[in-house]
Amino acid sequence: MNEKLIDEIINIVEKPKILVCEFNKKFLEIPQEILIITMQHHQKYFPTFDSKNKITNNFIVVADCKDKKGLVKLGNQNVVDARLADAEFFWNRNKSQNLVKQVSRLKQINYFKGLGSYFDKIQRVRKLSGIISDELLISKEKIEIASSICKVDLMSDLVGEFPELQGVMGGYFAREQGFDEEISLAVSEHYLPSGIDSKVPKKPYSIALSLSDKIDSLVGFFGINLKPTSSKDPYALRRMAISLLRLIIENQKKIKLRDLINYSINLYKEQNYSFDSKLINDELGDFILDRLKNYLKEKNIRSDIIECSTNSYGIDDLLKIFNKSLNLNKNIKKDFGLDVIAIYKRSANILNSESKSKLEIVGSADPGLFKNDYEKNLYKKIHAIRKYFSSIGRDEDYDESLKTLSSAKIEVNEFFDNVIVNDQEEIIKKNRLELLKMLCKSFDNYFNFSKIEA
C-alpha cells in the first residue's frame, strides 16, 4: 500500500467510504506501471495485487460520501477506463515505433544548455559503457546497443504523459521489439537507483549503463560549474552521487572511477566542450568522497573511522573504504581491535614527539644496528605483516588483516618494556625510530589509524 497516498487521502477526506471498483480486464495487457501511475498519481486510487504481486483489474476509491445508488463508483470506473483507453492507444502506437530508427531524432532534444543534445549524451554514454564492459566482463556490443537506445523513450507519447516512466517504458519497447532481455532490462533500470532507498540494479549490463549515465551527468554538470552549493542542489547531483556509490558498493564492484571520470572528460572534449580536467577531477573527487562519508554515517560507522578510511584511500577504492570501515567499526571494541589501535597509537605518539627534531625518519631500519633481540623480533614481525599484505591480492579478509596486525602485540610490548627508544647514541635512537616508522607503515596497509580516537 502506498503510504504517501494514504497520508494524502487522510488529509482530504473527512468521512471516508471505501468503494471497490474495477476497470476493463483488457487493460491488463498494458504494462502495470502505467496502470499504477494512472490510478495512484493521477486519480488518487489504490490499485490491488494478487498473491504473485501482479496487478488486478480491481481498485479502491476512498469517497467522502455514501454511494447508495452506485453512481460514485460508476463515475470513477468510467474515468479510469477513459484514461486507460488513452494509455492503451499510446502503448500500441509507441511499442511498434522502431527504437534504432528513432535514435537520430534525439538530436532535436536538448539535454542541457552547454552539454548538447540527448544524441550527444548517448554517444558519450555508449563509449563510456564500452570501457566499463571490460571491467565487468560483459559484451561490449550489447552494452553499446543498450546505451544507444536508452533515451529514445523520451520521445514517446507515454513518457510525455507519464514522465515518471522514463527508462521503464524504454525497457518495455525494447522487449516488444525483440531486443535481448539483458539489453531491455539495462534500459529499464538505467535511472536506478534514484536515491538512498530505491532499488539498486543487480545485473551487470544494468550496472554498466547506470554507471555510465551517472558519470557522464556528474562530469558534465561539474564541467559547466553547476555543482551544488551548501544550500542548493537544483539538479540533484548529491542524490546522483549517492546512487553512483550504491551501484558500486552494494554490488561489491571494484571500479577505477578516476579513469572513468578522465575518459568521460575526454569524451566531452571530443565533442568540443572545453572542460578543466584537473578542476573536475579535484572537485568531483572530493564531492564523491563527501557523499561517501554521508553514506557511511547512514550505516552508523563511527566518525573517526570514516575520517581515517577516507583519508587513506581515494575514489578508486570506494568499495575498499566501505568494507574496511564497516569491518573496523564492527571489531574496534573487540580485543584484537583494541590491540591494533593501542599498538599504532603508542608507536605513532613517540614518532610525533620527535617530529620537530632534525631527524628524517622514513621507515627503513638497519638490522646491523640492533643491540638486542627485542629489536630483532619486532623487525621480523614487521616483515611477517608486510609479507601477509603483499600476498593477499584483491580478495582481502579484513577480519584476518586486523588479527594479523594485532598479532604484533607481544613483540611491541616487549620492545617498549625493554628498549629505550631515546638512546644516547643518535644513530641508535634514529634506527629505533625508523623501526617504529616501519611498524606504522605496515599498519597503513589496512589504513592510517592516526585519527582513531583511543
Contacts in CASP RR format, 6 or more apart in sequence:
PFRMAT RR
TARGET T0000
AUTHOR 0000-0000-0000
METHOD contacts of the structure
MODEL  1
MNEKLIDEIINIVEKPKILVCEFNKKFLEIPQEILIITMQHHQKYFPTFD
SKNKITNNFIVVADCKDKKGLVKLGNQNVVDARLADAEFFWNRNKSQNLV
KQVSRLKQINYFKGLGSYFDKIQRVRKLSGIISDELLISKEKIEIASSIC
KVDLMSDLVGEFPELQGVMGGYFAREQGFDEEISLAVSEHYLPSGIDSKV
PKKPYSIALSLSDKIDSLVGFFGINLKPTSSKDPYALRRMAISLLRLIIE
NQKKIKLRDLINYSINLYKEQNYSFDSKLINDELGDFILDRLKNYLKEKN
IRSDIIECSTNSYGIDDLLKIFNKSLNLNKNIKKDFGLDVIAIYKRSANI
LNSESKSKLEIVGSADPGLFKNDYEKNLYKKIHAIRKYFSSIGRDEDYDE
SLKTLSSAKIEVNEFFDNVIVNDQEEIIKKNRLELLKMLCKSFDNYFNFS
KIEA
1 46 0 8 1.000
2 40 0 8 1.000
2 46 0 8 1.000
5 40 0 8 1.000
5 44 0 8 1.000
5 46 0 8 1.000
8 44 0 8 1.000
9 16 0 8 1.000
9 44 0 8 1.000
9 62 0 8 1.000
12 64 0 8 1.000
13 62 0 8 1.000
13 63 0 8 1.000
13 64 0 8 1.000
14 64 0 8 1.000
15 64 0 8 1.000
15 65 0 8 1.000
16 62 0 8 1.000
16 63 0 8 1.000
16 64 0 8 1.000
17 62 0 8 1.000
17 63 0 8 1.000
17 64 0 8 1.000
17 65 0 8 1.000
17 66 0 8 1.000
17 67 0 8 1.000
18 60 0 8 1.000
18 61 0 8 1.000
18 62 0 8 1.000
18 63 0 8 1.000
19 60 0 8 1.000
19 61 0 8 1.000
19 62 0 8 1.000
19 63 0 8 1.000
19 67 0 8 1.000
19 72 0 8 1.000
19 73 0 8 1.000
19 76 0 8 1.000
20 58 0 8 1.000
20 59 0 8 1.000
20 60 0 8 1.000
21 45 0 8 1.000
21 58 0 8 1.000
21 59 0 8 1.000
21 60 0 8 1.000
21 61 0 8 1.000
21 73 0 8 1.000
21 76 0 8 1.000
21 77 0 8 1.000
21 80 0 8 1.000
22 57 0 8 1.000
22 58 0 8 1.000
22 59 0 8 1.000
22 77 0 8 1.000
23 57 0 8 1.000
23 59 0 8 1.000
23 77 0 8 1.000
23 80 0 8 1.000
23 81 0 8 1.000
23 84 0 8 1.000
24 57 0 8 1.000
24 81 0 8 1.000
24 84 0 8 1.000
25 57 0 8 1.000
26 88 0 8 1.000
27 35 0 8 1.000
27 57 0 8 1.000
27 81 0 8 1.000
27 84 0 8 1.000
27 85 0 8 1.000
27 87 0 8 1.000
27 88 0 8 1.000
28 35 0 8 1.000
28 55 0 8 1.000
28 56 0 8 1.000
28 57 0 8 1.000
29 88 0 8 1.000
30 84 0 8 1.000
30 87 0 8 1.000
30 88 0 8 1.000
30 91 0 8 1.000
31 91 0 8 1.000
31 168 0 8 1.000
31 169 0 8 1.000
31 172 0 8 1.000
32 54 0 8 1.000
32 55 0 8 1.000
33 165 0 8 1.000
33 168 0 8 1.000
33 169 0 8 1.000
34 84 0 8 1.000
34 87 0 8 1.000
34 91 0 8 1.000
34 158 0 8 1.000
34 162 0 8 1.000
34 165 0 8 1.000
35 47 0 8 1.000
35 55 0 8 1.000
35 84 0 8 1.000
35 87 0 8 1.000
36 47 0 8 1.000
36 55 0 8 1.000
37 162 0 8 1.000
37 164 0 8 1.000
37 165 0 8 1.000
38 80 0 8 1.000
38 83 0 8 1.000
38 84 0 8 1.000
38 87 0 8 1.000
38 162 0 8 1.000
39 45 0 8 1.000
39 46 0 8 1.000
39 47 0 8 1.000
39 59 0 8 1.000
39 80 0 8 1.000
40 46 0 8 1.000
40 47 0 8 1.000
41 164 0 8 1.000
42 83 0 8 1.000
43 76 0 8 1.000
43 79 0 8 1.000
43 80 0 8 1.000
43 83 0 8 1.000
44 62 0 8 1.000
45 59 0 8 1.000
45 60 0 8 1.000
45 61 0 8 1.000
45 76 0 8 1.000
45 80 0 8 1.000
46 59 0 8 1.000
46 60 0 8 1.000
46 61 0 8 1.000
46 62 0 8 1.000
47 55 0 8 1.000
47 56 0 8 1.000
47 59 0 8 1.000
48 55 0 8 1.000
48 56 0 8 1.000
48 58 0 8 1.000
48 59 0 8 1.000
48 60 0 8 1.000
49 55 0 8 1.000
49 56 0 8 1.000
50 56 0 8 1.000
59 80 0 8 1.000
61 72 0 8 1.000
61 73 0 8 1.000
61 76 0 8 1.000
63 72 0 8 1.000
65 72 0 8 1.000
67 73 0 8 1.000
86 161 0 8 1.000
87 158 0 8 1.000
87 161 0 8 1.000
90 156 0 8 1.000
90 157 0 8 1.000
90 158 0 8 1.000
90 161 0 8 1.000
91 158 0 8 1.000
93 157 0 8 1.000
94 153 0 8 1.000
94 156 0 8 1.000
94 157 0 8 1.000
94 158 0 8 1.000
94 169 0 8 1.000
94 173 0 8 1.000
95 172 0 8 1.000
95 173 0 8 1.000
95 176 0 8 1.000
95 177 0 8 1.000
96 176 0 8 1.000
97 156 0 8 1.000
97 173 0 8 1.000
98 177 0 8 1.000
99 149 0 8 1.000
99 152 0 8 1.000
99 170 0 8 1.000
99 173 0 8 1.000
99 174 0 8 1.000
99 177 0 8 1.000
99 179 0 8 1.000
100 148 0 8 1.000
100 149 0 8 1.000
102 152 0 8 1.000
102 155 0 8 1.000
103 119 0 8 1.000
103 122 0 8 1.000
103 148 0 8 1.000
103 149 0 8 1.000
103 152 0 8 1.000
104 119 0 8 1.000
105 155 0 8 1.000
106 117 0 8 1.000
106 118 0 8 1.000
106 119 0 8 1.000
106 122 0 8 1.000
106 151 0 8 1.000
106 152 0 8 1.000
106 154 0 8 1.000
106 155 0 8 1.000
107 117 0 8 1.000
107 118 0 8 1.000
107 119 0 8 1.000
108 117 0 8 1.000
109 117 0 8 1.000
109 118 0 8 1.000
109 119 0 8 1.000
109 154 0 8 1.000
109 155 0 8 1.000
110 116 0 8 1.000
110 117 0 8 1.000
110 118 0 8 1.000
111 117 0 8 1.000
111 118 0 8 1.000
111 120 0 8 1.000
111 121 0 8 1.000
112 221 0 8 1.000
114 224 0 8 1.000
114 273 0 8 1.000
115 121 0 8 1.000
115 220 0 8 1.000
115 221 0 8 1.000
115 224 0 8 1.000
115 273 0 8 1.000
116 271 0 8 1.000
118 151 0 8 1.000
118 154 0 8 1.000
120 271 0 8 1.000
121 151 0 8 1.000
121 216 0 8 1.000
122 147 0 8 1.000
122 148 0 8 1.000
122 150 0 8 1.000
122 151 0 8 1.000
123 267 0 8 1.000
123 271 0 8 1.000
124 216 0 8 1.000
124 264 0 8 1.000
124 267 0 8 1.000
124 268 0 8 1.000
124 271 0 8 1.000
125 147 0 8 1.000
125 150 0 8 1.000
125 209 0 8 1.000
125 212 0 8 1.000
125 213 0 8 1.000
125 216 0 8 1.000
126 144 0 8 1.000
126 147 0 8 1.000
126 148 0 8 1.000
127 263 0 8 1.000
127 267 0 8 1.000
128 212 0 8 1.000
128 215 0 8 1.000
128 216 0 8 1.000
128 260 0 8 1.000
128 263 0 8 1.000
128 264 0 8 1.000
128 267 0 8 1.000
129 143 0 8 1.000
129 144 0 8 1.000
129 146 0 8 1.000
129 147 0 8 1.000
129 208 0 8 1.000
129 209 0 8 1.000
129 211 0 8 1.000
129 212 0 8 1.000
130 140 0 8 1.000
130 143 0 8 1.000
130 144 0 8 1.000
130 147 0 8 1.000
130 208 0 8 1.000
130 212 0 8 1.000
131 259 0 8 1.000
131 260 0 8 1.000
131 263 0 8 1.000
132 143 0 8 1.000
132 208 0 8 1.000
132 211 0 8 1.000
132 212 0 8 1.000
132 255 0 8 1.000
132 260 0 8 1.000
133 139 0 8 1.000
133 140 0 8 1.000
133 143 0 8 1.000
133 144 0 8 1.000
133 208 0 8 1.000
134 140 0 8 1.000
135 253 0 8 1.000
135 255 0 8 1.000
135 256 0 8 1.000
136 204 0 8 1.000
136 207 0 8 1.000
136 208 0 8 1.000
136 253 0 8 1.000
137 204 0 8 1.000
138 204 0 8 1.000
138 205 0 8 1.000
138 208 0 8 1.000
142 180 0 8 1.000
142 182 0 8 1.000
142 183 0 8 1.000
142 205 0 8 1.000
143 186 0 8 1.000
143 205 0 8 1.000
143 208 0 8 1.000
143 209 0 8 1.000
145 179 0 8 1.000
145 183 0 8 1.000
146 182 0 8 1.000
146 183 0 8 1.000
146 186 0 8 1.000
146 187 0 8 1.000
146 190 0 8 1.000
146 205 0 8 1.000
146 209 0 8 1.000
147 209 0 8 1.000
147 212 0 8 1.000
149 170 0 8 1.000
149 174 0 8 1.000
149 179 0 8 1.000
149 183 0 8 1.000
149 187 0 8 1.000
150 167 0 8 1.000
150 170 0 8 1.000
150 186 0 8 1.000
150 187 0 8 1.000
150 190 0 8 1.000
150 209 0 8 1.000
150 213 0 8 1.000
152 170 0 8 1.000
152 173 0 8 1.000
153 159 0 8 1.000
153 165 0 8 1.000
153 166 0 8 1.000
153 167 0 8 1.000
153 169 0 8 1.000
153 170 0 8 1.000
153 171 0 8 1.000
153 173 0 8 1.000
153 187 0 8 1.000
154 166 0 8 1.000
156 169 0 8 1.000
156 170 0 8 1.000
156 173 0 8 1.000
158 165 0 8 1.000
158 169 0 8 1.000
159 165 0 8 1.000
159 166 0 8 1.000
159 167 0 8 1.000
159 169 0 8 1.000
162 169 0 8 1.000
166 191 0 8 1.000
167 187 0 8 1.000
167 188 0 8 1.000
167 189 0 8 1.000
167 190 0 8 1.000
167 191 0 8 1.000
168 188 0 8 1.000
170 184 0 8 1.000
170 187 0 8 1.000
170 188 0 8 1.000
171 184 0 8 1.000
171 185 0 8 1.000
171 187 0 8 1.000
171 188 0 8 1.000
172 184 0 8 1.000
172 188 0 8 1.000
174 183 0 8 1.000
174 184 0 8 1.000
174 187 0 8 1.000
174 188 0 8 1.000
175 181 0 8 1.000
175 184 0 8 1.000
178 184 0 8 1.000
182 203 0 8 1.000
182 204 0 8 1.000
182 205 0 8 1.000
183 205 0 8 1.000
185 203 0 8 1.000
185 205 0 8 1.000
185 206 0 8 1.000
186 201 0 8 1.000
186 203 0 8 1.000
186 205 0 8 1.000
186 206 0 8 1.000
186 208 0 8 1.000
186 209 0 8 1.000
186 210 0 8 1.000
187 209 0 8 1.000
188 206 0 8 1.000
189 199 0 8 1.000
189 201 0 8 1.000
189 203 0 8 1.000
189 206 0 8 1.000
189 209 0 8 1.000
189 210 0 8 1.000
190 201 0 8 1.000
190 206 0 8 1.000
190 209 0 8 1.000
190 210 0 8 1.000
190 213 0 8 1.000
191 210 0 8 1.000
191 213 0 8 1.000
192 198 0 8 1.000
192 199 0 8 1.000
192 200 0 8 1.000
192 201 0 8 1.000
192 206 0 8 1.000
192 210 0 8 1.000
192 243 0 8 1.000
193 199 0 8 1.000
193 200 0 8 1.000
193 201 0 8 1.000
193 210 0 8 1.000
193 243 0 8 1.000
193 246 0 8 1.000
193 247 0 8 1.000
194 239 0 8 1.000
194 243 0 8 1.000
195 239 0 8 1.000
195 242 0 8 1.000
195 243 0 8 1.000
195 246 0 8 1.000
196 239 0 8 1.000
196 242 0 8 1.000
196 246 0 8 1.000
196 295 0 8 1.000
196 298 0 8 1.000
198 243 0 8 1.000
200 246 0 8 1.000
200 247 0 8 1.000
200 250 0 8 1.000
200 251 0 8 1.000
201 207 0 8 1.000
201 210 0 8 1.000
201 247 0 8 1.000
201 251 0 8 1.000
202 251 0 8 1.000
207 247 0 8 1.000
207 251 0 8 1.000
207 253 0 8 1.000
210 243 0 8 1.000
210 247 0 8 1.000
211 244 0 8 1.000
211 247 0 8 1.000
211 248 0 8 1.000
211 255 0 8 1.000
211 260 0 8 1.000
214 240 0 8 1.000
214 241 0 8 1.000
214 243 0 8 1.000
214 244 0 8 1.000
214 247 0 8 1.000
215 244 0 8 1.000
215 257 0 8 1.000
215 260 0 8 1.000
215 261 0 8 1.000
215 264 0 8 1.000
216 264 0 8 1.000
216 267 0 8 1.000
217 237 0 8 1.000
217 240 0 8 1.000
218 237 0 8 1.000
218 240 0 8 1.000
218 241 0 8 1.000
218 244 0 8 1.000
218 284 0 8 1.000
218 287 0 8 1.000
219 261 0 8 1.000
219 264 0 8 1.000
219 265 0 8 1.000
219 268 0 8 1.000
219 275 0 8 1.000
219 280 0 8 1.000
219 284 0 8 1.000
220 264 0 8 1.000
220 268 0 8 1.000
220 273 0 8 1.000
220 275 0 8 1.000
221 227 0 8 1.000
221 235 0 8 1.000
221 237 0 8 1.000
222 280 0 8 1.000
222 283 0 8 1.000
222 284 0 8 1.000
222 287 0 8 1.000
223 268 0 8 1.000
223 273 0 8 1.000
223 275 0 8 1.000
223 276 0 8 1.000
223 279 0 8 1.000
223 280 0 8 1.000
226 235 0 8 1.000
227 237 0 8 1.000
227 283 0 8 1.000
227 284 0 8 1.000
227 287 0 8 1.000
228 235 0 8 1.000
228 237 0 8 1.000
228 238 0 8 1.000
228 287 0 8 1.000
233 239 0 8 1.000
237 287 0 8 1.000
238 291 0 8 1.000
241 287 0 8 1.000
241 288 0 8 1.000
241 291 0 8 1.000
242 291 0 8 1.000
242 294 0 8 1.000
242 295 0 8 1.000
244 288 0 8 1.000
245 288 0 8 1.000
245 291 0 8 1.000
245 292 0 8 1.000
245 295 0 8 1.000
245 318 0 8 1.000
246 295 0 8 1.000
247 253 0 8 1.000
248 255 0 8 1.000
248 257 0 8 1.000
248 318 0 8 1.000
248 319 0 8 1.000
249 295 0 8 1.000
249 318 0 8 1.000
249 319 0 8 1.000
249 322 0 8 1.000
252 319 0 8 1.000
253 319 0 8 1.000
254 319 0 8 1.000
254 320 0 8 1.000
254 394 0 8 1.000
255 316 0 8 1.000
255 318 0 8 1.000
255 319 0 8 1.000
256 316 0 8 1.000
257 288 0 8 1.000
257 315 0 8 1.000
257 316 0 8 1.000
257 318 0 8 1.000
258 281 0 8 1.000
258 315 0 8 1.000
258 316 0 8 1.000
259 316 0 8 1.000
261 280 0 8 1.000
261 281 0 8 1.000
261 284 0 8 1.000
261 285 0 8 1.000
261 315 0 8 1.000
262 277 0 8 1.000
262 281 0 8 1.000
265 275 0 8 1.000
265 277 0 8 1.000
265 280 0 8 1.000
265 281 0 8 1.000
268 275 0 8 1.000
269 275 0 8 1.000
285 314 0 8 1.000
285 315 0 8 1.000
288 315 0 8 1.000
288 318 0 8 1.000
289 310 0 8 1.000
289 314 0 8 1.000
289 315 0 8 1.000
292 310 0 8 1.000
292 318 0 8 1.000
292 321 0 8 1.000
292 322 0 8 1.000
293 306 0 8 1.000
293 310 0 8 1.000
295 322 0 8 1.000
296 305 0 8 1.000
296 306 0 8 1.000
296 309 0 8 1.000
296 321 0 8 1.000
296 322 0 8 1.000
296 325 0 8 1.000
297 303 0 8 1.000
297 306 0 8 1.000
299 326 0 8 1.000
300 329 0 8 1.000
301 325 0 8 1.000
301 326 0 8 1.000
301 329 0 8 1.000
302 329 0 8 1.000
302 332 0 8 1.000
304 451 0 8 1.000
304 452 0 8 1.000
304 453 0 8 1.000
305 325 0 8 1.000
305 328 0 8 1.000
305 329 0 8 1.000
305 332 0 8 1.000
305 452 0 8 1.000
306 325 0 8 1.000
307 451 0 8 1.000
308 447 0 8 1.000
308 448 0 8 1.000
308 449 0 8 1.000
308 450 0 8 1.000
308 451 0 8 1.000
308 452 0 8 1.000
309 321 0 8 1.000
309 324 0 8 1.000
309 325 0 8 1.000
309 328 0 8 1.000
309 447 0 8 1.000
310 321 0 8 1.000
311 447 0 8 1.000
311 448 0 8 1.000
311 451 0 8 1.000
312 321 0 8 1.000
312 444 0 8 1.000
312 447 0 8 1.000
312 448 0 8 1.000
313 320 0 8 1.000
313 321 0 8 1.000
313 447 0 8 1.000
314 321 0 8 1.000
323 398 0 8 1.000
324 398 0 8 1.000
324 446 0 8 1.000
324 447 0 8 1.000
327 398 0 8 1.000
327 399 0 8 1.000
327 402 0 8 1.000
328 337 0 8 1.000
328 398 0 8 1.000
328 402 0 8 1.000
328 446 0 8 1.000
331 337 0 8 1.000
331 399 0 8 1.000
331 402 0 8 1.000
332 338 0 8 1.000
332 341 0 8 1.000
332 452 0 8 1.000
335 406 0 8 1.000
336 402 0 8 1.000
336 403 0 8 1.000
336 406 0 8 1.000
337 402 0 8 1.000
337 406 0 8 1.000
339 406 0 8 1.000
339 409 0 8 1.000
340 402 0 8 1.000
340 405 0 8 1.000
340 406 0 8 1.000
340 443 0 8 1.000
340 446 0 8 1.000
340 449 0 8 1.000
341 449 0 8 1.000
341 452 0 8 1.000
341 454 0 8 1.000
342 409 0 8 1.000
342 454 0 8 1.000
343 405 0 8 1.000
343 406 0 8 1.000
343 408 0 8 1.000
343 409 0 8 1.000
343 412 0 8 1.000
343 439 0 8 1.000
343 443 0 8 1.000
344 440 0 8 1.000
344 443 0 8 1.000
344 449 0 8 1.000
344 450 0 8 1.000
344 452 0 8 1.000
345 449 0 8 1.000
345 452 0 8 1.000
345 454 0 8 1.000
346 412 0 8 1.000
346 416 0 8 1.000
347 412 0 8 1.000
347 436 0 8 1.000
347 439 0 8 1.000
347 440 0 8 1.000
348 440 0 8 1.000
348 449 0 8 1.000
348 450 0 8 1.000
350 421 0 8 1.000
350 433 0 8 1.000
350 436 0 8 1.000
351 361 0 8 1.000
351 433 0 8 1.000
351 436 0 8 1.000
351 437 0 8 1.000
351 440 0 8 1.000
354 361 0 8 1.000
354 433 0 8 1.000
359 429 0 8 1.000
359 430 0 8 1.000
359 433 0 8 1.000
361 430 0 8 1.000
361 433 0 8 1.000
361 434 0 8 1.000
361 437 0 8 1.000
362 434 0 8 1.000
362 437 0 8 1.000
363 434 0 8 1.000
363 435 0 8 1.000
363 437 0 8 1.000
363 438 0 8 1.000
363 441 0 8 1.000
364 434 0 8 1.000
364 438 0 8 1.000
365 379 0 8 1.000
365 431 0 8 1.000
365 432 0 8 1.000
365 434 0 8 1.000
365 435 0 8 1.000
365 438 0 8 1.000
366 431 0 8 1.000
366 434 0 8 1.000
367 376 0 8 1.000
367 379 0 8 1.000
369 427 0 8 1.000
369 428 0 8 1.000
369 431 0 8 1.000
370 376 0 8 1.000
370 379 0 8 1.000
370 431 0 8 1.000
371 428 0 8 1.000
372 418 0 8 1.000
372 419 0 8 1.000
374 411 0 8 1.000
374 414 0 8 1.000
374 415 0 8 1.000
374 418 0 8 1.000
374 419 0 8 1.000
375 415 0 8 1.000
375 419 0 8 1.000
375 432 0 8 1.000
375 435 0 8 1.000
377 411 0 8 1.000
377 414 0 8 1.000
377 415 0 8 1.000
378 408 0 8 1.000
378 411 0 8 1.000
378 412 0 8 1.000
378 414 0 8 1.000
378 415 0 8 1.000
378 435 0 8 1.000
378 439 0 8 1.000
379 435 0 8 1.000
379 438 0 8 1.000
380 411 0 8 1.000
381 407 0 8 1.000
381 408 0 8 1.000
381 411 0 8 1.000
381 412 0 8 1.000
382 408 0 8 1.000
382 435 0 8 1.000
382 438 0 8 1.000
382 439 0 8 1.000
382 442 0 8 1.000
385 404 0 8 1.000
385 405 0 8 1.000
385 408 0 8 1.000
385 442 0 8 1.000
385 443 0 8 1.000
385 445 0 8 1.000
386 442 0 8 1.000
386 445 0 8 1.000
388 401 0 8 1.000
388 404 0 8 1.000
389 401 0 8 1.000
389 404 0 8 1.000
389 442 0 8 1.000
389 445 0 8 1.000
392 401 0 8 1.000
398 446 0 8 1.000
401 445 0 8 1.000
401 446 0 8 1.000
402 446 0 8 1.000
405 442 0 8 1.000
405 443 0 8 1.000
405 446 0 8 1.000
408 439 0 8 1.000
412 439 0 8 1.000
419 432 0 8 1.000
421 429 0 8 1.000
421 432 0 8 1.000
421 433 0 8 1.000
421 436 0 8 1.000
422 429 0 8 1.000
423 429 0 8 1.000
423 432 0 8 1.000
443 449 0 8 1.000
END
